[in-house]
Amino acid sequence: MPVSDSIIQVRDLTKTFGQGDASVRALRHINLDIKQGEIYGIIGLSGAGKSTLVRCLNLLERPTSGSVVVDGKEMTALSEKELRLARRSITMIFQSFNLLMQRTCLHNVCFPMVISGVKKDAAKKRAMELLDMVGLAEKANAYPAQLSGGQKQRVAIARALATDPKVLLCDEATSALDPTTTNSILSLLKDLNQTLGVTVVVITHQMSVIEEICSKVAILDNGQVVEEGLVTDIFAHPTTDAARRLVYPGGDIPELLVDSSKVIRVAFNGGTAYHPLIASLAIDCGVKVNILGADTRNIDGKAFGTMLLGLPEDENEAAKALSYIRAQHNITVEEVEYHV
């Protein structure tokens, strides 16, 4: 049997809380493969089951049924002692940082090494290296209360790296941070992924986080994986309602007064960023359209996202515009029902 290149394999995972009529099934038959060295996103709206799923990956929550294999170990089959050892390879950072408030940053990072038997001098040396790696060497003797939210998360990341993990789980790790600080933490995670080779699993409800850092994504809805694949593919062709809600936030057509008999959604699927579609349409065909809404983004120099366009009332003009847009590369078009 060939060796799998997946560091995490989840098979038919189900998690139910409670019993009988009061039971709640949080996860339903989850199957995932996360490859070594990936930055993998798991996204869903509130209540979708994503935090329960990430806690099942390191057995902080024990699945009701199914299996979780991490780095070749079947986590659900391990004894408590074996599980403690295995968790050194699959560490976690949280939205609330979970730092020890009565300990300095240095001692926070030392803590997991000391309890695993590393001598204090060696632990201190490694902790200083890790604090330097996350850009906080000068804060070694500061206490968490003296740090900003972004600095606290950097200390938490350094602590999570103290046991040289192969997987870093990030459970809504940037949700409590402002956009600028979020971007700096995501940049740090990308750097650590590239320099250390650590696999990063990002749990979030923010599609902006997924597009910024992840190569693959699984979309959860009502405890199920409803869509999974490359981030670029999901952005280009979301096929489920749950994916569309995330990719097209507020995707309903706004209640605007427009002189349009037909509304279309144009999806940009990875062509050259900022291709002047509307200007080209006006110049090449002499047809003007109404932009009712737009949510586009540049990912690695390529355009993704959507525009809602109102076509002219004149049927010939509308047909000319539709034909022109459909002929463009890396663009798909769907008609949208519209009610004034």
Secondary structure, 3 states (H helix, E strand, C coil): CCCCCEEEEEEEEEEEECCHHHCEEEEEEEEEEEECCCEEEEECCCCCCHHHHHHHHCCCCCCCEEEEEECCEEHHHCCHHHHHHHHHHEEEEECCCCCCCCCCHHHHHHHHHHHCCCCHHHHHHHHHHHHHHCCCHHHCCCCHHHCCHHHHHHHHHHHHCCCCCCEEEEECCCCCCCHHHHHHHHHHHHHHHHHHCCEEEEEECCHHHHHHHCCEEEEEECCEEEEEEEHHHHHHCCCCHHHHHHHCCCCCCCCCCCCCCEEEEEEEEEEECCCCHHHHHHHHHCCCCEEEEEEEEEECCEEEEEEEEEECCCHHHHHHHHHHHHCCCCEEEEEECCCC
